[in-house]
Amino acid sequence: MAPMPEWLRVRRGKNATDAAQWSKCPKCGEMIYRRDLAANLYVCTRCGHHFRMGAYDRISTIVDGDFAEIGGDVAVGDPLRWADRKSYPAKLAGDREKSGLSEAVVCGFGQVGGFDVGLGVMDFHFRGGTMGTVVGERVTMLFEEARRRHVPCLIFTASGGARMEEGMYALMQLAKTTAAVTRFMDDGNFLVSILTDPTTGGVSASFAFQADVVVAEPGAMIGFAGRRVIEQTIRQKLPEGFQTAEFLLEKGHIDMVVHRRSLKDALVRLLDYASKGAERRALAGVDA
């Protein structure tokens, strides 16, 4: 196994709050030693269930070596002065302590299979991966900088929707990120989105499904509204497996479902196809 990059070693040192040595698979109930789970890319060794993965662990499995983060200095305010049992700043402070993250997405640049890429990774462990102003700004920064560099983008989604503590400010991020993706792709750049469990709400209604290729992990729950909300609204029982990655693949809403062990290889193949297509268009004198 390759040595741990320095950037990941430092980040993991900040994210050592969980002292539990075992994790229980929510699908089959198997108790798995955490080191074995991590070594198996957070996939159950018994049934293959894909656990939710932290942003920096995810980056370490995808990026070849160094990762240069951007947008880390973008911080959220408290625009609505939201308060229920806890104030919004107190909630954010708790999430930062538990997750080791400053917000629900990490963005930056690195290499994947030797290809320079922009990479965005959402993390459900921070406020349920909800999209607020900081998430929207960081994702927009990623696409704008990748557009400037003319490199492809990979973005991993994991979200419970828009962040209610930011109200309309959060909802406006759908339009903001959608516009950034449109500019990025109008310039002929290549985008792959990888939908992980869960991808719902405003993220699924914006940049998650705008990509050239939409990939999902096995068993990921993907949709806009929740199953119970839909059933109560239409007063019908939804089919088995509704809103799973496999169901969406069957219905043609996504392009492929890829096991986490094979994911990097699949992404490298897609990047290779895209780069060869760009080369052919350049040789033919055709605009990208």
matplotlib code that plots the C-alpha trace (Angstrom):
import matplotlib.pyplot as plt

x = [0.0, 1.3, 2.3, -0.3, 0.0, 0.9, -2.2, -4.4, -2.3, -2.8, -6.5, -7.0, -5.2, -8.0, -10.7, -10.0, -13.0, -14.6, -13.0, -15.2, -13.3, -16.2, -19.0, -22.2, -23.4, -26.9, -27.8, -26.7, -25.8, -22.2, -19.9, -16.7, -13.4, -13.0, -9.5, -10.8, -13.7, -11.3, -9.0, -12.0, -12.9, -15.8, -17.6, -19.1, -16.9, -20.0, -22.8, -21.1, -23.0, -21.4, -21.0, -21.0, -17.5, -15.7, -14.6, -10.8, -11.0, -12.8, -10.2, -7.4, -8.9, -9.3, -6.4, -3.0, -1.0, -1.2, -4.4, -4.6, -7.7, -9.5, -12.2, -11.3, -11.3, -14.9, -16.9, -20.6, -22.4, -25.7, -27.9, -31.3, -30.1, -31.6, -32.3, -34.2, -32.7, -29.3, -28.2, -26.9, -23.3, -23.4, -24.7, -21.9, -19.3, -20.5, -20.3, -16.8, -15.7, -17.3, -16.4, -13.0, -14.4, -15.1, -18.2, -20.1, -18.0, -14.2, -13.0, -9.7, -7.3, -5.2, -4.5, -6.6, -4.9, -2.4, -5.1, -5.4, -8.9, -11.0, -12.5, -15.4, -16.5, -19.6, -19.7, -23.0, -21.3, -21.4, -25.0, -26.3, -24.4, -26.9, -26.2, -25.9, -24.1, -20.6, -21.2, -22.7, -19.7, -17.1, -18.7, -19.0, -15.4, -14.4, -16.2, -15.0, -11.3, -11.6, -13.0, -10.1, -7.6, -9.7, -9.5, -12.4, -14.3, -15.4, -17.9, -19.1, -22.5, -24.0, -26.7, -30.0, -31.0, -30.9, -29.9, -33.0, -31.0, -30.1, -33.6, -33.7, -30.0, -29.5, -32.2, -30.4, -27.4, -29.3, -29.4, -25.8, -24.2, -26.4, -25.2, -21.5, -21.9, -23.5, -20.6, -18.1, -19.7, -20.5, -16.7, -16.4, -15.2, -16.0, -17.9, -18.6, -20.9, -20.8, -23.9, -23.4, -25.8, -27.9, -28.2, -31.4, -33.1, -31.5, -28.3, -30.1, -32.1, -29.0, -25.4, -25.7, -27.6, -26.0, -22.9, -21.8, -21.8, -23.7, -22.3, -23.7, -22.5, -24.5, -27.5, -27.3, -30.6, -31.1, -34.1, -35.7, -38.3, -38.3, -40.2, -42.8, -43.5, -44.1, -46.4, -48.4, -48.7, -49.8, -51.5, -49.9, -47.4, -44.1, -42.3, -39.6, -36.2, -37.6, -35.0, -32.0, -29.1, -30.1, -33.7, -32.6, -30.2, -33.0, -35.2, -32.4, -31.9, -28.2, -25.5, -23.8, -23.6, -20.0, -18.7, -16.3, -13.4, -13.8, -14.6, -11.2, -10.5, -13.9, -13.3, -9.8, -11.4, -14.0, -11.3, -9.2, -12.2, -12.9, -9.3, -9.1, -12.3, -11.0, -7.8, -9.8, -11.9, -8.8, -7.1, -10.3, -10.5, -13.9, -14.9, -15.1]
y = [0.0, 3.5, 5.7, 8.1, 11.6, 14.3, 16.3, 13.3, 12.4, 15.9, 15.9, 12.5, 13.8, 16.4, 13.8, 11.3, 11.9, 8.5, 6.0, 3.1, 0.1, -1.7, -0.7, -2.5, -2.9, -1.4, -3.9, -7.3, -6.5, -7.7, -6.3, -5.1, -4.0, -0.4, -0.9, -3.8, -1.6, 1.2, -1.2, -2.4, 1.2, 1.3, -1.6, -4.4, -7.4, -9.7, -8.2, -5.4, -2.6, 0.8, 2.8, 6.6, 7.8, 10.9, 13.5, 13.1, 9.3, 9.6, 11.9, 9.6, 6.7, 8.8, 11.2, 9.9, 11.9, 15.6, 17.4, 21.2, 22.4, 25.6, 27.6, 26.5, 30.1, 30.6, 30.8, 31.0, 33.6, 33.5, 35.4, 34.5, 34.5, 31.1, 29.5, 26.5, 24.3, 25.5, 28.5, 28.0, 28.8, 26.3, 23.6, 24.4, 24.3, 20.9, 19.5, 20.9, 19.1, 15.8, 15.7, 17.5, 19.5, 23.2, 22.7, 20.0, 20.0, 19.8, 21.1, 21.2, 20.0, 16.9, 14.1, 11.0, 8.3, 10.9, 13.3, 16.8, 17.2, 19.5, 17.4, 18.2, 15.8, 16.3, 14.8, 13.7, 13.8, 17.7, 18.9, 16.0, 17.3, 20.1, 22.9, 26.4, 29.4, 28.0, 24.8, 26.7, 29.1, 26.4, 24.3, 27.4, 28.3, 24.7, 24.9, 28.4, 27.6, 24.3, 26.2, 28.6, 25.7, 23.8, 20.6, 18.0, 17.9, 15.0, 15.8, 13.3, 14.2, 13.3, 15.6, 15.8, 18.9, 22.7, 24.0, 25.2, 27.5, 29.6, 29.7, 31.4, 32.0, 28.2, 27.8, 30.3, 28.0, 25.7, 28.5, 29.6, 26.2, 25.3, 28.5, 27.7, 24.1, 25.5, 27.9, 25.1, 22.7, 25.3, 25.8, 22.1, 20.8, 17.3, 16.6, 13.4, 13.3, 10.4, 10.0, 8.5, 7.7, 9.8, 12.4, 14.2, 17.6, 20.7, 18.9, 16.3, 19.1, 21.1, 20.1, 16.3, 15.5, 18.1, 16.0, 14.4, 11.1, 10.3, 7.4, 6.0, 3.7, 0.5, 0.9, 4.7, 6.5, 9.1, 11.4, 14.7, 14.3, 11.3, 8.1, 8.7, 12.2, 11.0, 8.1, 10.5, 13.0, 10.6, 8.1, 5.2, 2.5, 3.0, 0.0, -2.0, -0.4, 3.0, 5.7, 3.3, 3.6, 0.3, 1.5, 4.7, 2.8, 0.5, 3.6, 5.4, 8.2, 7.4, 6.0, 3.4, 1.8, 1.1, -0.7, 1.5, -0.9, -0.3, 3.3, 4.9, 2.7, 3.6, 7.3, 7.0, 5.3, 8.1, 10.7, 8.9, 8.7, 12.4, 13.4, 11.4, 12.8, 16.4, 15.5, 14.2, 17.3, 19.6, 17.7, 18.0, 21.7, 21.3, 23.4, 21.5]
z = [0.0, -0.9, 2.0, 3.3, 1.7, 4.2, 3.6, 4.5, 7.6, 8.9, 8.2, 9.8, 12.9, 13.2, 12.7, 15.5, 17.7, 17.1, 19.5, 18.6, 17.2, 15.5, 13.1, 12.5, 8.9, 8.7, 6.0, 7.2, 10.9, 10.6, 13.2, 11.3, 12.8, 11.8, 10.4, 8.2, 7.1, 6.1, 4.3, 2.3, 1.3, 3.8, 2.1, 4.2, 4.0, 4.2, 2.1, 0.1, 1.6, 0.9, 4.1, 3.8, 3.4, 4.7, 2.2, 2.9, 2.9, -0.4, -1.9, -0.8, -2.8, -5.9, -6.1, -7.3, -4.8, -3.7, -3.5, -3.5, -1.7, -2.7, -1.0, 2.5, 3.7, 2.6, 5.8, 6.6, 8.5, 10.2, 7.8, 9.4, 13.0, 13.2, 16.6, 17.9, 20.6, 19.4, 17.5, 13.9, 14.8, 17.7, 15.3, 12.8, 15.6, 16.7, 13.1, 12.7, 15.8, 15.0, 11.3, 11.1, 8.2, 7.9, 5.7, 3.8, 0.7, 0.0, -3.4, -5.0, -7.7, -8.2, -10.6, -11.2, -13.3, -14.5, -15.6, -14.1, -12.6, -10.4, -7.6, -5.3, -2.6, -0.4, 3.1, 4.7, 8.2, 8.1, 8.5, 6.5, 3.4, 3.1, 0.6, 2.0, 0.8, 1.5, -0.3, -3.3, -3.3, -3.1, -5.9, -8.0, -7.4, -8.4, -11.7, -12.5, -11.7, -13.7, -16.6, -16.4, -16.4, -19.0, -17.0, -16.4, -13.1, -10.9, -8.2, -5.6, -4.2, -0.8, 0.5, 2.4, 0.4, 1.0, 4.4, 6.2, 8.6, 5.6, 4.0, 0.6, 0.6, 0.5, -2.3, -4.4, -4.6, -7.0, -9.6, -8.8, -9.1, -12.2, -13.9, -13.1, -14.5, -17.7, -18.2, -17.6, -20.0, -22.7, -23.0, -23.9, -20.5, -19.3, -16.1, -14.3, -11.2, -8.8, -6.7, -3.3, -0.5, -0.2, -3.0, -2.5, -2.6, -4.1, -5.0, -7.1, -8.7, -9.7, -10.5, -9.6, -12.8, -15.1, -15.9, -19.2, -17.3, -14.2, -12.1, -8.8, -6.1, -5.4, -3.2, -3.1, -2.3, -5.0, -5.5, -4.7, -2.1, 0.3, -0.3, 2.4, 1.3, -2.3, -1.1, 1.1, -1.7, -4.5, -2.1, -3.8, -2.8, -4.6, -6.2, -4.4, -4.7, -5.7, -5.6, -5.4, -7.8, -9.5, -10.0, -11.6, -13.9, -15.0, -15.8, -17.7, -15.2, -14.6, -16.8, -14.7, -11.2, -10.1, -7.1, -5.0, -5.6, -9.4, -9.2, -9.8, -12.8, -14.3, -13.8, -15.4, -18.4, -18.7, -18.5, -21.1, -23.5, -23.0, -23.6, -26.8, -28.0, -27.4, -29.2, -32.2, -32.3, -32.1, -35.0, -37.0, -36.3, -34.6, -31.7, -28.4]

ax = plt.figure().add_subplot(projection="3d")
ax.plot(x, y, z, "-o")
ax.set_aspect("equal")
plt.show()
